[in-house]
């Protein structure tokens, strides 16, 4: 049994205890341990929050990805299943059937809009400790596919060389297939197609010519003479004045009415402007005959001018007269309208020298009627002294100059936003080079032989149909 300490003993150790307490209070050893523990708890909490947030974002991204793919497939105008069924099927196959909360569809003949929402609850691993047991994961999307407005110009070479090697027949087949592919029932009011046949000149037709400021010299045909400066601009406006082209045949007919004039004169050789009538367009293409020489630049100038907004007054008047569908009132649209404007330019050759008749030999009605009956060069060389030949005709444009004019108008068209496709059909290396330069890019140029022209036109038509779709 221990004996209790005496009072003197307790008094003796009291100073020592006091010293130890004061020293403990003064010592700083071990203070950081508490701080580290506190900071570690904060870091663990923040890290836990980060993990839960990251899991939430991963789940949201996965849910959004499934929703996006589902509504894009459902909005496809070629989709044969009901849009809502398509969305539900995507979610079911992804194991997220219960997450889909709503699907709505708005559609018409030329558009389809699909909206969908999805939502789910995700359990948290760390945030539950501080009062947040779940996260809500939401996804929303809208997909729209519609057939946008498109203004298409198909520029076709019907010059004399097209009569060789079945070129004309193969081009006609390809062009008619193009018409059927580009003008669809569901897009009749959205896609306008203009066909511009060309030889040495372009027959605008009386309906277009009469709506422009053209000084009429005769009623035999309907061609316009563009100046070189006209190729440095895209417009063919109603506020500008143009000279009517002379009606004559270069060679091959000495007596009687000429049959192969430089300016095509038959109704089926006229420009078909802003049409959606497949049957009429194909019937016109089927009637083409090869004749005269080649002026690619004039065909391209007309196509570009008809897509320029300044041509709208002509189209407005043609709508009023019933020659253009009412759906195309307001075309050609503004450059900034978002409408697809595109030209398909086709040739089998190269630019040829173009000629004109001197004013002094074409100034009176009798003179104009004379050239309606006699080939220009044949008659002059047979009846006029050689020293006076130049008093009757002159070179309006050399092949080199015409190539330069073509390059100018192609450049202006592309700068304005027109998509230019070119097709060199059994053409020379020089002709192919000129056409390739005109195209919007190397992939927009096709050099083809024989039946390959059909594949070229089909490829262009398919790509145009994709470009018409906005999604």
C-alpha positions as CSV (number, residue, x, y, z in Angstrom):
1,X,0.0,0.0,0.0
2,X,1.4,3.3,-1.2
3,X,1.8,6.1,1.3
4,X,0.4,9.5,0.3
5,X,2.8,12.1,-0.6
6,X,3.4,14.8,1.8
7,X,2.3,18.4,1.1
8,X,5.9,19.4,0.8
9,X,6.4,17.0,-2.0
10,X,3.5,18.4,-4.0
11,X,4.8,21.9,-3.5
12,X,8.1,20.7,-4.8
13,X,6.9,19.4,-8.1
14,X,4.4,22.3,-8.8
15,X,7.1,24.6,-10.3
16,X,8.2,21.8,-12.6
17,X,4.7,21.2,-13.9
18,X,4.2,24.9,-14.4
19,X,7.4,25.1,-16.5
20,X,6.3,22.2,-18.7
21,X,2.9,23.8,-19.3
22,X,4.5,27.1,-20.3
23,X,7.0,25.3,-22.5
24,X,4.1,23.4,-24.2
25,X,2.3,26.6,-24.9
26,X,5.4,28.2,-26.4
27,X,6.5,25.3,-28.6
28,X,5.4,25.3,-32.3
29,X,6.3,21.7,-33.1
30,X,3.3,19.8,-34.6
31,X,1.2,22.9,-35.5
32,X,1.4,22.1,-39.3
33,X,-0.1,18.7,-38.8
34,X,-3.5,20.1,-38.0
35,X,-3.2,22.5,-41.0
36,X,-2.2,19.7,-43.3
37,X,-5.1,17.6,-42.2
38,X,-7.5,20.5,-42.7
39,X,-6.2,21.2,-46.2
40,X,-6.2,17.6,-47.1
41,X,-9.9,17.4,-46.2
42,X,-10.6,20.4,-48.5
43,X,-8.6,18.8,-51.4
44,X,-10.4,15.5,-51.0
45,X,-13.8,17.4,-51.1
46,X,-12.8,19.4,-54.1
47,X,-11.4,16.3,-55.9
48,X,-14.6,14.5,-55.1
49,X,-16.6,17.3,-56.6
50,X,-14.4,17.3,-59.7
51,X,-14.9,13.5,-60.1
52,X,-18.7,13.8,-59.8
53,X,-18.8,16.8,-62.2
54,X,-16.6,14.9,-64.7
55,X,-18.8,11.9,-64.5
56,X,-21.8,14.1,-65.1
57,X,-20.2,15.7,-68.1
58,X,-19.3,12.3,-69.6
59,X,-22.8,11.1,-69.2
60,X,-24.2,14.3,-70.6
61,X,-21.9,14.1,-73.7
62,X,-22.9,10.4,-74.3
63,X,-26.6,11.3,-73.9
64,X,-26.2,14.3,-76.2
65,X,-24.3,12.2,-78.8
66,X,-27.1,9.7,-79.0
67,X,-29.7,12.4,-79.2
68,X,-27.8,14.3,-82.0
69,X,-27.4,11.1,-84.1
70,X,-31.0,10.2,-83.6
71,X,-32.5,13.5,-84.6
72,X,-30.2,13.9,-87.6
73,X,-31.3,10.5,-88.9
74,X,-34.9,11.3,-88.2
75,X,-34.7,14.7,-90.0
76,X,-33.3,13.1,-93.2
77,X,-35.8,13.8,-96.0
78,X,-34.9,10.4,-97.5
79,X,-35.8,8.6,-94.2
80,X,-38.7,6.2,-94.9
81,X,-39.5,5.5,-91.2
82,X,-41.5,7.9,-89.0
83,X,-39.2,10.4,-87.4
84,X,-40.4,9.7,-83.8
85,X,-39.9,6.0,-84.3
86,X,-36.3,6.6,-85.6
87,X,-35.4,8.7,-82.5
88,X,-36.9,6.1,-80.1
89,X,-35.1,3.3,-81.8
90,X,-31.8,5.0,-81.4
91,X,-32.3,5.5,-77.7
92,X,-33.5,1.9,-77.2
93,X,-30.5,0.4,-79.0
94,X,-28.2,2.6,-76.9
95,X,-29.8,1.4,-73.7
96,X,-31.3,4.8,-72.9
97,X,-34.9,4.3,-73.8
98,X,-36.1,5.6,-70.4
99,X,-34.1,8.8,-70.8
100,X,-36.0,10.1,-73.8
101,X,-38.6,12.7,-72.5
102,X,-40.0,14.3,-75.7
103,X,-39.9,14.2,-79.5
104,X,-41.6,16.7,-81.7
105,X,-41.7,16.8,-85.5
106,X,-42.6,19.6,-87.9
107,X,-42.5,18.8,-91.6
108,X,-43.7,19.7,-95.0
109,X,-43.0,18.8,-98.6
110,X,-39.6,20.4,-98.6
111,X,-38.5,20.4,-95.0
112,X,-38.5,18.4,-91.8
113,X,-37.6,19.7,-88.3
114,X,-37.1,17.2,-85.4
115,X,-36.8,18.4,-81.7
116,X,-35.9,16.0,-78.9
117,X,-35.1,16.2,-75.2
118,X,-33.7,13.6,-72.8
119,X,-33.0,13.6,-69.1
120,X,-31.7,11.3,-66.4
121,X,-30.5,11.3,-62.8
122,X,-26.9,10.4,-61.9
123,X,-26.0,9.3,-58.4
124,X,-23.0,11.2,-57.0
125,X,-20.1,9.4,-55.3
126,X,-18.8,12.3,-53.2
127,X,-21.2,15.1,-53.3
128,X,-23.8,13.0,-51.5
129,X,-21.7,13.5,-48.4
130,X,-22.5,17.2,-48.4
131,X,-26.1,17.0,-49.4
132,X,-26.1,16.5,-53.2
133,X,-27.0,12.8,-53.7
134,X,-27.8,13.2,-57.5
135,X,-27.0,15.2,-60.6
136,X,-29.6,15.9,-63.3
137,X,-28.2,15.2,-66.8
138,X,-30.1,17.0,-69.7
139,X,-29.7,16.9,-73.5
140,X,-31.6,18.8,-76.1
141,X,-31.3,19.1,-79.9
142,X,-33.0,20.3,-83.0
143,X,-32.2,19.0,-86.5
144,X,-33.6,20.5,-89.7
145,X,-33.2,19.3,-93.3
146,X,-34.8,21.4,-96.0
147,X,-34.5,21.8,-99.7
148,X,-33.0,25.3,-100.1
149,X,-33.6,27.6,-103.1
150,X,-31.3,26.8,-106.0
151,X,-30.8,28.6,-109.3
152,X,-29.1,26.4,-111.8
153,X,-27.9,27.3,-115.3
154,X,-27.0,24.4,-117.7
155,X,-24.9,25.8,-120.6
156,X,-24.7,23.3,-123.5
157,X,-22.5,23.3,-126.6
158,X,-24.6,22.6,-129.8
159,X,-21.9,23.7,-132.3
160,X,-21.1,21.8,-135.5
161,X,-18.4,19.6,-134.0
162,X,-21.0,18.1,-131.6
163,X,-22.3,16.3,-134.7
164,X,-19.3,13.9,-134.7
165,X,-18.8,10.7,-132.8
166,X,-22.4,10.7,-131.4
167,X,-21.4,13.6,-129.1
168,X,-24.7,15.4,-129.5
169,X,-26.8,12.3,-128.7
170,X,-24.7,11.4,-125.7
171,X,-24.9,15.0,-124.4
172,X,-28.6,15.0,-124.9
173,X,-29.0,11.8,-122.9
174,X,-26.8,13.1,-120.1
175,X,-28.6,16.5,-120.0
176,X,-32.0,15.0,-119.8
177,X,-31.0,12.7,-117.0
178,X,-29.6,15.8,-115.3
179,X,-33.0,17.5,-115.5
180,X,-34.7,14.5,-113.9
181,X,-32.2,14.3,-111.1
182,X,-32.1,18.0,-110.2
183,X,-35.8,18.8,-110.5
184,X,-37.7,16.6,-108.1
185,X,-41.4,16.6,-107.2
186,X,-40.7,17.8,-103.7
187,X,-38.5,20.7,-104.8
188,X,-40.5,22.0,-107.8
189,X,-40.9,25.4,-106.2
190,X,-37.3,25.6,-104.9
191,X,-35.1,24.7,-107.9
192,X,-35.2,26.7,-111.1
193,X,-33.2,25.4,-114.1
194,X,-32.2,27.6,-117.0
195,X,-30.9,25.9,-120.2
196,X,-28.5,28.0,-122.3
197,X,-27.6,26.4,-125.7
198,X,-24.9,28.1,-127.6
199,X,-23.0,27.9,-130.9
200,X,-21.3,31.0,-132.3
201,X,-23.9,33.0,-130.4
202,X,-26.8,32.5,-127.9
203,X,-30.4,32.8,-129.0
204,X,-32.0,34.8,-126.1
205,X,-35.4,34.4,-127.6
206,X,-37.9,37.2,-128.3
207,X,-39.5,36.9,-124.9
208,X,-36.2,37.9,-123.2
209,X,-35.0,40.3,-125.9
210,X,-38.2,42.3,-125.8
211,X,-37.8,42.9,-122.1
212,X,-34.3,44.3,-122.5
213,X,-32.9,47.5,-123.9
214,X,-31.9,46.2,-127.3
215,X,-31.8,48.3,-130.4
216,X,-33.7,46.1,-132.9
217,X,-32.3,45.9,-136.4
218,X,-34.2,42.9,-137.7
219,X,-36.7,40.1,-136.7
220,X,-34.8,37.1,-138.1
221,X,-33.1,36.1,-134.8
222,X,-32.5,37.2,-131.2
223,X,-28.9,37.6,-130.3
224,X,-27.0,40.3,-128.4
225,X,-23.5,41.6,-129.0
226,X,-21.6,41.9,-125.7
227,X,-18.6,44.3,-125.6
228,X,-15.3,43.1,-124.2
229,X,-16.0,45.2,-121.1
230,X,-19.3,43.3,-120.5
231,X,-17.2,40.2,-119.5
232,X,-15.7,42.1,-116.6
233,X,-19.1,42.3,-114.9
234,X,-21.7,39.7,-114.0
235,X,-24.9,41.6,-114.8
236,X,-27.0,41.7,-117.9
237,X,-29.3,44.5,-116.8
238,X,-32.4,46.1,-118.1
239,X,-30.9,49.5,-117.6
240,X,-28.1,49.1,-120.1
241,X,-28.4,49.2,-123.9
242,X,-27.2,46.4,-126.1
243,X,-26.7,46.0,-129.8
244,X,-28.5,43.3,-131.6
245,X,-26.4,40.7,-133.3
246,X,-26.3,40.5,-137.1
247,X,-28.2,37.7,-138.7
248,X,-25.9,35.9,-141.2
249,X,-24.3,32.6,-142.1
250,X,-20.6,32.6,-142.4
251,X,-20.2,30.0,-145.2
252,X,-22.0,27.3,-147.0
253,X,-25.0,28.9,-148.6
254,X,-24.9,31.1,-151.7
255,X,-28.5,31.5,-152.7
256,X,-31.9,31.1,-150.9
257,X,-32.7,31.5,-147.2
258,X,-29.7,30.6,-145.0
259,X,-30.2,27.6,-142.7
260,X,-27.2,27.7,-140.4
261,X,-26.8,31.3,-139.1
262,X,-24.3,32.3,-136.5
263,X,-27.2,33.4,-134.3
264,X,-29.4,30.3,-133.8
265,X,-33.0,31.2,-134.9
266,X,-35.1,28.1,-134.1
267,X,-37.4,28.2,-131.0
268,X,-35.8,25.1,-129.5
269,X,-32.5,26.8,-129.6
270,X,-33.7,29.7,-127.4
271,X,-32.7,30.1,-123.7
272,X,-35.2,28.3,-121.4
273,X,-35.3,30.6,-118.4
274,X,-36.1,29.6,-114.8
275,X,-38.1,26.5,-115.5
276,X,-39.2,23.6,-113.4
277,X,-41.0,21.8,-116.2
278,X,-39.0,18.6,-116.7
279,X,-41.0,17.5,-119.7
280,X,-40.6,20.8,-121.6
281,X,-36.9,21.0,-120.9
282,X,-36.2,17.4,-122.0
283,X,-38.3,17.9,-125.1
284,X,-36.3,21.0,-126.0
285,X,-32.9,19.2,-125.4
286,X,-34.1,16.3,-127.6
287,X,-34.6,18.8,-130.5
288,X,-31.0,20.2,-130.5
289,X,-29.1,20.0,-133.7
290,X,-25.4,20.7,-134.2
291,X,-24.6,23.8,-136.2
292,X,-22.1,26.7,-136.6
293,X,-19.0,27.4,-134.5
294,X,-18.2,27.7,-130.8
295,X,-18.3,30.7,-128.5
296,X,-18.0,29.4,-125.0
297,X,-17.6,32.8,-123.5
298,X,-21.0,34.0,-124.8
299,X,-22.8,31.0,-123.2
300,X,-21.0,31.6,-119.9
301,X,-21.8,35.3,-120.0
302,X,-25.5,34.7,-120.5
303,X,-25.6,32.1,-117.7
304,X,-23.8,34.4,-115.3
305,X,-26.0,37.4,-116.2
306,X,-29.2,35.4,-115.6
307,X,-28.1,34.6,-112.1
308,X,-27.2,38.2,-111.3
309,X,-30.0,40.0,-109.3
310,X,-30.1,42.7,-112.0
311,X,-31.9,40.2,-114.2
312,X,-34.8,40.1,-111.8
313,X,-37.0,42.6,-113.7
314,X,-36.9,40.3,-116.8
315,X,-38.0,37.3,-114.7
316,X,-40.7,39.3,-113.0
317,X,-42.1,40.2,-116.3
318,X,-41.9,36.6,-117.5
319,X,-43.8,35.5,-114.4
320,X,-46.5,38.1,-115.1
321,X,-46.9,36.7,-118.7
322,X,-47.0,33.1,-117.5
323,X,-43.7,32.2,-119.1
324,X,-42.0,31.5,-115.8
325,X,-43.6,29.8,-112.8
326,X,-45.0,32.1,-110.1
327,X,-42.9,30.3,-107.5
328,X,-39.8,31.9,-109.0
329,X,-41.0,35.5,-108.6
330,X,-38.2,37.4,-107.0
331,X,-35.5,35.5,-108.8
332,X,-32.6,35.7,-109.4
333,X,-32.3,36.3,-105.6
334,X,-29.8,38.7,-104.0
335,X,-26.2,37.5,-103.7
336,X,-26.6,37.4,-100.0
337,X,-29.9,35.4,-99.9
338,X,-28.2,32.1,-99.2
339,X,-29.7,30.5,-102.4
340,X,-27.4,28.1,-104.3
341,X,-26.4,29.7,-107.6
342,X,-24.5,27.3,-109.9
343,X,-23.5,27.0,-113.5
344,X,-22.7,23.8,-115.4
345,X,-20.7,24.8,-118.5
346,X,-20.1,22.1,-121.2
347,X,-18.1,22.1,-124.4
348,X,-16.5,19.6,-126.8
349,X,-14.0,22.0,-128.3
350,X,-12.4,25.4,-128.2
351,X,-13.4,29.0,-128.9
352,X,-13.5,29.7,-132.6
353,X,-13.0,33.0,-134.4
354,X,-16.2,35.1,-134.4
355,X,-17.0,37.5,-137.2
356,X,-19.3,40.5,-137.7
357,X,-20.7,42.5,-140.6
358,X,-19.5,46.1,-141.1
359,X,-22.1,48.7,-140.4
360,X,-22.0,50.0,-143.9
361,X,-22.9,46.5,-145.2
362,X,-25.8,46.1,-142.7
363,X,-27.3,49.5,-142.4
364,X,-30.5,49.1,-144.4
365,X,-33.4,46.6,-144.4
366,X,-32.5,45.4,-147.9
367,X,-28.9,44.7,-146.8
368,X,-30.1,42.7,-143.8
369,X,-32.4,40.8,-146.0
370,X,-29.6,40.1,-148.4
371,X,-27.5,38.4,-145.7
372,X,-30.6,36.4,-144.7
373,X,-30.3,34.8,-148.2
374,X,-26.5,34.5,-148.8
375,X,-23.6,33.3,-146.8
376,X,-21.3,36.2,-145.9
377,X,-17.8,35.0,-146.8
378,X,-19.0,32.9,-149.8
379,X,-20.9,35.7,-151.4
380,X,-18.3,38.4,-150.7
381,X,-15.5,36.2,-152.1
382,X,-17.6,35.3,-155.2
383,X,-18.8,38.8,-156.0
384,X,-16.4,41.4,-154.5
385,X,-12.8,42.2,-155.4
386,X,-10.4,40.8,-152.8
387,X,-9.1,44.2,-151.9
388,X,-12.6,45.2,-150.7
389,X,-13.4,42.1,-148.6
390,X,-12.7,43.9,-145.4
391,X,-15.3,46.5,-146.2
392,X,-17.9,43.8,-145.6
393,X,-16.8,41.7,-142.6
394,X,-14.3,41.8,-139.7
395,X,-13.0,39.6,-136.9
396,X,-15.0,40.4,-133.8
397,X,-13.0,38.1,-131.5
398,X,-10.0,35.8,-132.0
399,X,-9.9,32.5,-130.1
400,X,-7.2,33.9,-127.8
401,X,-9.4,36.9,-127.0
402,X,-12.4,34.8,-126.5
403,X,-10.4,32.6,-124.0
404,X,-9.5,35.7,-122.2
405,X,-13.1,36.9,-122.1
406,X,-14.2,33.5,-120.8
407,X,-11.6,33.7,-118.0
408,X,-12.8,37.1,-117.0
409,X,-16.5,36.1,-116.7
410,X,-15.6,32.9,-115.0
411,X,-13.6,34.8,-112.4
412,X,-16.3,37.4,-111.9
413,X,-18.9,34.6,-111.5
414,X,-16.8,32.8,-108.9
415,X,-16.1,36.0,-107.0
416,X,-19.8,36.7,-106.8
417,X,-20.4,33.3,-105.2
418,X,-21.6,31.2,-108.2
419,X,-20.5,27.6,-108.1
420,X,-19.0,26.8,-111.5
421,X,-18.8,23.2,-112.8
422,X,-17.2,22.6,-116.2
423,X,-17.2,19.6,-118.5
424,X,-14.7,19.1,-121.3
425,X,-16.2,16.5,-123.6
426,X,-13.7,14.9,-125.9
427,X,-11.9,18.3,-126.1
428,X,-8.3,19.1,-126.9
429,X,-5.7,19.7,-124.2
430,X,-6.0,23.4,-124.7
431,X,-9.8,23.3,-124.4
432,X,-9.5,21.2,-121.3
433,X,-7.0,23.7,-119.8
434,X,-9.4,26.6,-120.5
435,X,-12.4,24.8,-119.0
436,X,-10.4,23.6,-115.9
437,X,-9.4,27.2,-115.2
438,X,-13.0,28.3,-115.4
439,X,-14.2,25.7,-112.8
440,X,-14.5,26.6,-109.1
441,X,-11.8,24.1,-108.2
442,X,-10.0,21.1,-109.9
443,X,-12.7,18.8,-108.5
444,X,-15.4,20.8,-110.3
445,X,-13.9,20.1,-113.7
446,X,-14.6,16.9,-115.6
447,X,-12.7,15.8,-118.7
448,X,-14.7,12.9,-120.3
449,X,-14.9,10.7,-123.3
450,X,-17.9,9.0,-124.9
451,X,-20.5,7.8,-122.5
452,X,-18.5,9.2,-119.5
453,X,-20.4,12.4,-120.0
454,X,-23.5,10.8,-118.5
455,X,-21.5,9.9,-115.4
456,X,-20.1,13.4,-115.2
457,X,-23.6,15.0,-115.3
458,X,-24.9,12.4,-112.8
459,X,-22.1,13.2,-110.4
460,X,-22.7,16.9,-110.6
461,X,-26.5,16.4,-110.1
462,X,-26.0,14.2,-107.1
463,X,-23.6,16.8,-105.5
464,X,-26.0,19.6,-106.3
465,X,-28.8,17.7,-104.5
466,X,-26.6,17.4,-101.4
467,X,-25.7,21.1,-101.6
468,X,-29.4,22.0,-101.8
469,X,-30.0,20.4,-98.4
470,X,-29.5,22.6,-95.3
471,X,-29.0,20.7,-92.0
